[in-house]
Amino acid sequence: MKSAFVTVGTTSFEELIAAVTAPETLQVLRSLGYGRLVLQVGRGAAAPARFRTAAFTLEVFRFKESLAEELERADLVISHAGAGTCLETLEKGKPLLVVVNEKLMNNHQLELARQLYRDGHLFYCTCSTLLESLKSINLSTLKPFPPGQPEKFAAFLDRVIGFE
């Protein structure tokens, strides 16, 4: 049984939680072989009810000391575009679908997602395109993220955010 992990980090991203728990999205996940969905909902007001059936389990939590265990168990990570979350997920070699929060001003998250997509390390979408993205992406085409080069990632972030 494959597992998908959704994380919003330390913030709230109500639209992502609503999009990923919509009946149509859950159906697509099940059709793709996912039998477990774990949601890290952060500070958001939305906290869908947990449930378990013979074919599907939904688990929900707000925060944990570390997401390492959830990332290890995941066959797919669906995440906000926070730099720390993206880096940790990619370093673990997990397929990543980033959902960009369009409501953010000066959206460096979109720039980060676009560059990592261009480099072949992840896919990205918005809440409104999540369903279609899940249906169409081919995770086997993703390239491994090069390990042990935090200085390159930091330099990239500095360029994106405008510190250079």
Secondary structure, 3 states (H helix, E strand, C coil): CEEEEEECCCCCCHHHHHHHCCHHHHHHHHHCCEEEEEEECCCCCCCCCCEECCCCEEEEECCCCCCHHHHHHCCEEEECCCHHHHHHHHHCCCCEEEEECCCCCCCHHHHHHHHHHHCCCCEEEEHHHHHHHHHHCCHHHCCCCCCCCHHHHHHHHHHHHCCC
